Amino acid sequence: MKINLDYPGAGAEEQIIRMMRSEDGTSKAKSEPIDPQQIFKAREQIRDIYCSDAVLKYMVAIIVATREPEAFEDSELKNWIAVGSSPRATIALDKCARAMAWLKGKDFVDPTDVRDVVHGVLRHRLILSYDALAEGISSDRVIDEILSQVAVA
């Protein structure tokens, strides 16, 4: 995934320094490391999160839209995407959507989980056209357009 983070504000940056100096009043006691079995259990739970065929088709349709942008005649996608995403993007989207559902305490994936992670999954998996770059079109804008064009199955 590629996550974009802004710089913190001045107040937040001061708080970061205080935390690093342990001046924020928190305990200086170190926390215990996570037991590897907890990580394996979480991975198993995430793998077992239910994903309906409709949500699977939605994820695949999003990725296919990056490879076949000309299918959306009323959209600029065909002018913006030079190279779409590989099937590895579909695998990553599935894993990340399941992890998001798990983090939300759910036992199923819904389209909201997919939309919550799709930018981070695809942001670095699209190669934009020269025209898109010249127009200042970002990967995020392209992904937003894909989401507006691809219907939830």
C-alpha positions as CSV (number, residue, x, y, z in Angstrom):
1,M,0.0,0.0,0.0
2,K,1.0,3.6,-0.5
3,I,-0.4,5.9,2.2
4,N,0.0,9.7,1.8
5,L,0.6,11.5,5.1
6,D,0.7,15.2,5.6
7,Y,3.2,16.9,7.9
8,P,1.9,17.4,11.4
9,G,0.9,20.9,12.6
10,A,3.3,22.8,14.9
11,G,1.4,21.8,18.0
12,A,1.4,18.1,17.0
13,E,5.1,18.2,16.2
14,E,5.8,19.7,19.7
15,Q,3.7,16.9,21.2
16,I,5.8,14.3,19.2
17,I,9.0,15.8,20.7
18,R,7.6,15.7,24.2
19,M,6.5,12.1,23.7
20,M,10.0,11.1,22.5
21,R,11.4,12.8,25.6
22,S,8.8,11.1,27.8
23,E,7.6,14.5,29.0
24,D,4.0,13.9,28.2
25,G,3.3,12.3,31.6
26,T,2.8,8.8,30.2
27,S,4.3,5.9,31.9
28,K,7.9,5.1,31.0
29,A,7.3,1.4,31.4
30,K,7.8,-0.5,28.2
31,S,5.0,-2.5,26.8
32,E,5.4,-6.2,26.2
33,P,6.1,-7.3,22.6
34,I,3.3,-8.9,20.8
35,D,3.3,-12.7,20.9
36,P,3.9,-14.1,17.5
37,Q,0.9,-16.4,18.0
38,Q,-1.3,-13.3,18.3
39,I,-0.2,-12.2,14.9
40,F,-0.8,-15.7,13.4
41,K,-4.2,-15.8,15.0
42,A,-5.1,-12.3,13.6
43,R,-3.9,-13.4,10.1
44,E,-6.1,-16.5,10.3
45,Q,-9.1,-14.4,11.4
46,I,-8.6,-11.9,8.6
47,R,-8.3,-14.8,6.1
48,D,-11.6,-16.2,7.4
49,I,-13.5,-12.9,7.0
50,Y,-16.5,-13.5,4.6
51,C,-16.5,-11.8,1.3
52,S,-19.6,-12.3,-0.9
53,D,-19.4,-12.9,-4.6
54,A,-21.0,-9.5,-5.2
55,V,-18.1,-7.8,-3.3
56,L,-15.6,-9.9,-5.0
57,K,-17.0,-9.0,-8.4
58,Y,-16.9,-5.3,-7.3
59,M,-13.2,-5.6,-6.5
60,V,-12.4,-7.3,-9.8
61,A,-14.4,-4.7,-11.7
62,I,-12.4,-1.9,-10.1
63,I,-9.1,-3.5,-11.1
64,V,-10.3,-4.4,-14.6
65,A,-11.4,-0.8,-15.1
66,T,-7.8,0.2,-14.7
67,R,-6.8,-2.1,-17.6
68,E,-9.9,-1.4,-19.8
69,P,-10.6,2.3,-19.3
70,E,-12.0,2.7,-22.8
71,A,-15.0,0.8,-21.6
72,F,-16.2,3.9,-19.9
73,E,-17.0,6.1,-22.9
74,D,-18.4,9.0,-20.8
75,S,-15.2,9.2,-18.7
76,E,-11.7,10.6,-19.1
77,L,-10.2,7.4,-17.8
78,K,-9.1,6.3,-21.2
79,N,-7.1,9.5,-21.5
80,W,-5.6,9.3,-18.0
81,I,-4.4,5.7,-17.6
82,A,-1.4,4.5,-19.6
83,V,-1.0,1.1,-17.8
84,G,-3.5,-0.5,-15.5
85,S,-3.0,-2.7,-12.5
86,S,-2.1,-6.4,-12.5
87,P,-4.0,-9.2,-10.8
88,R,-1.7,-8.7,-7.8
89,A,-3.7,-5.5,-7.2
90,T,-6.8,-7.6,-6.9
91,I,-5.1,-9.9,-4.4
92,A,-3.9,-6.9,-2.4
93,L,-7.3,-5.2,-2.5
94,D,-9.0,-8.4,-1.2
95,K,-6.5,-8.8,1.6
96,C,-6.7,-5.1,2.6
97,A,-10.5,-5.0,2.5
98,R,-10.6,-8.1,4.7
99,A,-8.1,-6.5,7.1
100,M,-10.2,-3.3,7.2
101,A,-13.4,-5.3,8.0
102,W,-11.5,-7.1,10.8
103,L,-10.2,-3.8,12.2
104,K,-13.8,-2.5,12.3
105,G,-14.8,-5.7,14.2
106,K,-16.9,-7.1,11.4
107,D,-16.9,-10.7,10.1
108,F,-17.7,-9.7,6.5
109,V,-16.4,-7.4,3.8
110,D,-18.7,-4.8,2.3
111,P,-18.2,-2.2,-0.5
112,T,-17.3,0.4,2.1
113,D,-14.3,-1.6,3.3
114,V,-13.2,-1.8,-0.4
115,R,-13.5,1.9,-0.9
116,D,-11.7,2.6,2.4
117,V,-8.6,0.9,1.2
118,V,-8.6,1.1,-2.6
119,H,-6.6,4.4,-2.8
120,G,-3.8,3.0,-0.7
121,V,-3.8,-0.2,-2.8
122,L,-3.9,1.3,-6.3
123,R,-2.2,4.7,-5.8
124,H,1.2,3.2,-6.8
125,R,-0.1,0.5,-9.1
126,L,-1.3,2.9,-11.9
127,I,0.8,4.4,-14.5
128,L,-0.8,7.7,-15.6
129,S,-0.6,8.9,-19.2
130,Y,1.5,11.9,-20.2
131,D,-1.7,13.9,-20.7
132,A,-2.9,13.1,-17.2
133,L,0.5,14.2,-15.7
134,A,0.5,17.3,-17.8
135,E,-3.0,18.2,-16.6
136,G,-2.0,17.6,-13.0
137,I,-4.3,14.6,-12.6
138,S,-3.4,12.6,-9.6
139,S,-3.7,8.8,-9.1
140,D,-6.3,9.6,-6.4
141,R,-8.4,11.5,-8.9
142,V,-8.2,8.6,-11.3
143,I,-9.2,6.2,-8.6
144,D,-12.1,8.4,-7.6
145,E,-13.3,8.4,-11.2
146,I,-13.0,4.7,-11.3
147,L,-15.2,4.4,-8.2
148,S,-17.7,6.7,-9.7
149,Q,-17.9,4.6,-12.9
150,V,-17.9,1.1,-11.4
151,A,-21.2,-0.1,-10.0
152,V,-21.4,-2.2,-6.9
153,A,-22.4,-5.6,-8.1
